[in-house]
Amino acid sequence: MFYVTNTSGSRFPYRVEAAEEGQQGQQRNKRHLKDKSEEKKQRKFLKACEMLCKQRPVIYAKEIMNKNILCLSANLSLDEVWEEVKKHHFEYFPVISPEGTCIGLLSEKEILAKVREKERGTLLKEIMPKKALCAEEQTILKDALQVFLNERIDAFPVLNKHHQVVGIVSRNDLVQTALKVGRFRP
């Protein structure tokens, strides 16, 4: 199951719906693709996902998530955040509230952009997006794929039953799983 979290730590169920069908859906998807290289990456991603679902119809988020993560406190200044990002070479960073609940996810690129445009001393919680998608460990791959396609996200945090971040699933994790499970060749 997926949830929408907000900066106050509240969680709301997210309804996973099938991607739009037909020509209207295809046109919508094409508008979101910025260039031909992005469109090519999207085709490879979809091919890998299709192959993966054929090989193993039921895979859970906890099986494919990356457990090597660094959570950032929402109360850190951007300067402190950037120092942590430089020390750890991760692509995504879950952001947690003082209570330890996930309130969002930022990429290294997003953090760098914020560091460049904001003044020193700005707190991470001041620049966080208002909402983020999170999944439970038992979320099935099919639902994760729908969320990746419908919401155009690149990663999401995975939470345990105590709502603590235990991993991240990215598009890359899905492709890597496809390579391990099946005979997929990009």
C-alpha positions in Angstrom: 0.0 0.0 0.0 1.1 3.5 -0.8 0.7 6.6 1.4 0.9 10.3 0.8 2.8 12.0 3.7 3.1 15.7 4.3 5.5 17.9 6.2 3.6 17.6 9.4 4.0 13.8 9.4 0.4 13.0 8.6 -0.3 10.0 6.3 -3.2 9.4 3.9 -3.8 6.3 1.8 -2.9 6.7 -1.9 -5.2 4.8 -4.3 -3.1 3.1 -7.0 -5.0 3.3 -10.3 -4.2 1.8 -13.7 -2.4 4.0 -16.1 -4.5 5.8 -18.7 -5.3 3.7 -21.7 -5.5 4.6 -25.3 -4.3 7.5 -27.4 -5.1 10.2 -24.7 -2.8 8.4 -22.2 0.0 8.0 -24.7 -0.2 11.7 -25.6 -0.1 12.6 -21.9 3.0 10.4 -21.3 4.8 11.9 -24.4 4.3 15.4 -23.1 6.2 14.6 -19.9 9.2 13.2 -21.8 11.6 16.1 -22.3 13.7 14.6 -25.1 14.5 11.5 -27.1 17.0 10.2 -24.6 14.5 10.4 -21.8 11.9 8.6 -24.0 14.4 5.9 -24.8 15.1 5.4 -21.0 11.4 5.2 -20.4 11.0 2.5 -23.1 13.9 0.5 -21.5 12.3 0.9 -18.1 8.9 -0.3 -19.3 10.5 -3.3 -21.1 12.4 -4.3 -18.0 9.3 -4.0 -15.8 7.2 -6.1 -18.3 9.8 -8.8 -18.3 10.1 -8.7 -14.5 6.4 -9.1 -14.0 6.3 -12.1 -16.4 9.2 -13.8 -14.6 7.9 -13.2 -11.0 4.3 -11.9 -10.8 4.6 -11.2 -7.0 7.6 -9.3 -5.7 7.4 -7.1 -2.7 9.1 -3.7 -2.1 11.1 -5.1 0.7 12.7 -7.6 -1.7 14.1 -5.0 -4.1 14.6 -1.9 -2.0 18.0 -0.5 -1.3 18.6 -0.7 2.4 21.8 1.4 2.3 20.3 4.8 3.0 20.9 8.0 4.9 17.9 9.8 6.4 18.1 13.6 6.8 16.5 15.4 9.7 14.0 18.1 8.6 15.6 20.4 11.2 19.1 20.4 9.5 20.2 23.6 7.7 20.9 23.4 4.0 24.7 23.8 4.8 24.6 20.8 7.1 22.5 18.8 4.6 25.1 19.5 1.8 27.9 18.4 4.0 26.1 15.1 4.6 25.3 14.7 0.9 29.0 15.2 0.0 30.1 12.5 2.5 27.6 9.9 1.2 27.3 9.2 -2.4 23.6 8.4 -2.5 21.1 9.5 -5.1 18.1 9.9 -2.8 17.7 11.0 0.8 14.6 10.4 2.9 13.7 13.3 5.1 12.4 12.6 8.6 10.5 14.6 11.2 11.9 15.0 14.8 9.6 12.1 15.7 11.3 9.9 13.2 8.5 9.6 10.6 9.1 10.1 6.9 7.9 13.4 5.6 9.5 13.3 2.1 12.3 12.3 -0.2 14.8 14.5 -1.9 17.3 13.7 -4.6 20.9 14.8 -4.6 20.1 17.1 -7.6 17.2 18.7 -5.8 19.3 19.4 -2.7 22.1 20.9 -4.8 19.6 23.2 -6.6 18.2 24.3 -3.2 21.7 24.9 -1.8 22.5 27.1 -4.8 19.3 29.2 -4.6 18.6 29.6 -0.9 20.4 31.6 1.7 22.6 30.0 4.4 20.7 28.9 7.5 17.6 27.8 5.7 16.2 24.6 7.2 15.4 21.6 5.2 11.8 21.6 6.4 11.3 25.0 4.9 12.1 23.9 1.3 10.5 20.4 1.4 7.7 19.6 -1.1 4.3 19.6 0.7 3.6 15.9 -0.1 5.5 12.7 -0.8 4.6 9.1 -1.7 5.8 6.3 0.6 5.2 2.6 0.4 5.0 -0.2 3.0 7.4 -3.1 2.8 4.6 -5.4 1.6 3.7 -3.2 -1.4 3.7 -5.4 -4.5 5.7 -4.6 -7.5 2.7 -4.2 -9.8 1.4 -1.3 -7.6 4.9 0.3 -7.5 5.1 0.2 -11.3 1.7 1.9 -11.6 2.9 4.7 -9.2 6.1 5.1 -11.1 4.2 5.5 -14.4 1.2 7.5 -13.1 3.1 10.0 -10.9 6.4 10.2 -12.9 8.5 9.7 -9.8 12.0 8.2 -9.8 12.0 6.7 -6.3 10.0 6.3 -3.1 10.8 5.6 0.5 9.8 2.2 2.0 8.4 2.2 5.6 8.1 -0.5 8.2 5.0 -1.1 10.3 6.2 1.5 12.7 6.4 4.1 9.9 10.2 4.3 10.0 12.2 4.4 6.7 13.8 1.1 6.0 14.8 1.5 2.4 14.2 3.2 -1.0 13.0 1.7 -4.3 14.2 3.6 -7.4 13.7 2.9 -11.1 17.2 1.6 -11.1 16.3 -1.0 -8.5 13.5 -2.3 -10.7 15.8 -2.6 -13.7 18.5 -4.3 -11.6 15.9 -6.8 -10.3 14.8 -7.5 -13.8 18.4 -8.3 -14.7 18.7 -10.7 -11.8 15.4 -12.4 -12.2 15.0 -12.8 -15.9 17.0 -12.7 -19.1 16.3 -9.0 -19.7 19.0 -7.2 -21.7 18.6 -3.4 -21.9 
